[in-house]
């Protein structure tokens, strides 16, 4: 089966660019590159009909996997990279990145986790054997990151500046970000770094369980149980955890990630599902990245209030897993309806407090994991680890 809009996003090697170049006037088209997180999640979304995309993405990222310690690029042995280009983006140069030469950047909290999740989901033993050195090194990186982070995977800026927050809600400086990207405390100040965002912890939990399936070793399930216990103690308002243990509050779509990965048990799981279904997060057109009740919310803010189709796809799967069938169906049909109204495959969109959908000008018009989310939602494929 084909995936509408996918072919225009694929490289010659078969992995997906995060976005197309600009397709119309006003389209930023700024992510036409290999992004670890984006390309892996897109691969998972289209896995049932296009497993070749996952194979190409896994091989491409394994070839570029970290081999050495580099404090500028944040390369580390076993780490899967964030972004690869022929030259650095202007905003990175402005933050201190060398202006010449190829761009290989490893500032990501979760690409390594998604690499492991996708490899396990593919279920291709031959490819797992081929990439055995890569996934074992990725597992050791993840275990080391949890140990260094006090039980959480954390991301902080390197010596060349760039991203200070490194989950999917990434930002160089969330306070000054004109797109309102990244994570802020409710008072509008920046949380301390290195920050542990909840989304990345959910991905790490899924990765640990994936490692258990790939390796057959009990060690990984033990680490998953420990992480699950820590996450259960945070409560449903948690967006991130600062180095001193302070919880940055901000209920939002991250709760769907926790449900998607089975990263909560018992009462904590039910509390997360209940909070995710509250009307300040669950709209008629998808899940808000941040509650409309938050002091730092804006319906079109990049990471602090807008709706991202890929993010809502994960939340849809999480709600289904939590037994919230009606709310899950509201997310599925709401996102598909919004995409039909807006056209193309926008990176994100705004939903007002009155549930009116509108474009966000800074959004790329054709984003890979939006095309993937549309296909997956149409086919009722949630990609959840089983």
C-alpha positions, -999 to +999 in steps of 0.1 A: +000+000+000+012+035-008+014+063+017+001+096+002+028+123+002+056+101+014+076+097-018+083+134-021+099+133+013+122+103+007+159+106+000+177+086-027+187+062+001+151+057+011+150+075+045+126+105+050+137+141+052+120+158+081+103+182+057+103+191+020+120+223+008+095+252+005+066+242-016+048+276-018+054+313-008+058+316+029+067+280+035+098+279+058+106+244+045+135+245+070+140+208+080+150+193+047+176+171+063+181+138+080+168+142+116+172+112+139+139+116+158+117+128+129+129+102+104+126+074+130+090+083+141+080+087+104+094+053+098+073+038+126+042+055+113+044+040+079+059+006+090+030-017+081+030-006+044+066+006+039+091-014+061+117-004+036+117+031+050+125+019+085+154-003+072+169+026+052+165+050+082+181+026+107+210+019+084+216+056+077+216+065+114+237+036+123+264+047+098+264+081+115+262+068+151+284+085+176+319+071+179+338+096+200+333+122+227+330+157+213+318+185+236+309+208+208+287+185+186+277+164+217+287+133+199+291+104+223+298+067+216+266+049+208+245+080+206+222+084+176+224+119+160+199+147+159+205+164+126+228+160+095+233+186+068+259+198+043+264+230+063+251+244+096+218+262+099+221+300+106+206+298+141+233+274+151+261+296+137+246+325+156+248+305+188+285+297+183+287+269+158+316+270+133+302+285+101+320+261+077+320+224+070+293+197+072+268+197+101+266+166+123+249+174+155+241+150+183+221+172+207+191+150+212+177+133+243+155+108+225+168+098+190+188+069+205+156+056+222+136+059+190+163+040+171+159+011+195+121+013+194+119+012+156+144-016+153+124-038+177+091-029+161+104-038+126+109-074+139+136-081+112+160-105+129+184-104+100+186-066+102+189-067+140+219-091+136+234-068+109+230-038+133+239-057+164+269-035+172+249-004+167+219-013+189+241-027+217+262+005+217+229+025+217+218+005+247+250+012+266+246+049+258+211+049+272+220+031+303+249+056+309+226+086+302+202+074+329+230+069+354+245+104+346+211+120+348+201+107+382+176+082+368+164+104+338+177+110+303+188+147+302+199+171+275+220+202+279+239+226+256+274+218+244+304+241+243+292+254+209+259+265+223+229+254+202+201+235+218+197+238+256+166+217+256+168+185+236+136+165+237+113+170+207+102+203+223+137+216+217+150+252+219+182+271+220+168+296+245+131+291+253+128+326+269+138+345+238+125+321+212+103+341+189+084+309+179+077+302+216+095+269+214+108+248+242+097+244+279+092+272+304+083+273+340+048+286+346+063+320+356+079+323+322+115+317+333+138+290+318+142+258+338+177+248+348+197+226+325+203+197+318+166+192+317+147+159+317+116+163+296+088+138+302+084+130+265+121+118+264+116+096+295+086+079+279+107+072+248+135+059+270+111+035+288+099+021+254+136+018+244+145-002+275+118-027+268+128-028+232+163-037+243+149-065+264+132-080+233+163-075+211+188-090+236+168-113+258+185-098+288+166-091+321+188-061+328+168-039+305+134-047+320+148-040+354+159-005+343+125+000+327+107-008+360+129+016+379+122+044+354+085+036+355+085+040+393+102+074+391+078+086+364+048+075+385+059+098+413+059+129+392+022+134+388+001+143+358+010+180+358+047+173+351+063+185+319+100+181+329+124+177+358+152+201+366+186+188+379+177+194+415+145+174+412+122+204+408+092+195+386+083+219+358+045+219+357+025+220+325+000+193+317-001+186+280+003+160+253+033+144+270+008+124+291-001+106+259+035+096+254+035+080+289+004+061+281+017+051+247+048+035+262+031+019+292+054+040+314+029+044+343+013+018+366-020+017+384-033+050+398-007+070+381-018+057+347-054+064+354-046+100+366-026+106+334-054+094+312-080+115+331-058+147+329-051+142+292-089+140+285-096+174+303-109+201+278-078+223+284-057+196+267-081+175+246-096+196+218-120+187+190-089+187+167-062+169+186-041+172+218-025+205+229+012+205+236+004+225+267-028+232+287-048+263+277-049+270+314-011+275+316+002+310+320+027+305+292+001+290+267-007+303+233-028+284+207-002+290+180+029+287+202+054+263+187+057+239+217+035+257+242-001+252+231-003+243+194-014+209+181+011+187+163-004+158+143+024+134+150+022+142+188-015+136+187-010+103+169+011+091+198-015+104+223-043+087+203-024+054+208-019+061+244-056+068+250-066+036+232-042+017+255-057+033+285-092+023+276-104+057+266-119+047+233-142+076+228-116+103+235-091+084+213-116+085+184-121+122+190-084+127+186-082+105+154-111+121+136-102+156+149-067+155+135-078+140+102-105+167+099-080+195+107-055+182+081-083+180+055-093+216+062-058+230+061-044+210+032-009+196+026+008+181+057+015+210+081+040+206+109+015+220+134-016+241+137-035+263+162-067+254+179-084+283+197-101+281+230-133+280+210-120+250+191-114+268+158-085+255+137-061+278+119-027+278+102+005+287+120+026+307+096+060+294+109+049+258+103+065+239+075+038+230+049+049+194+043+063+177+074+072+140+072+057+129+105+025+147+097+022+127+064+030+096+084+005+105+112-023+110+086-016+076+070-014+059+104-046+074+117-065+065+086-053+029+090-058+028+128-021+019+133-008+032+166+028+017+164+027+009+201+053-015+215+037-049+222 
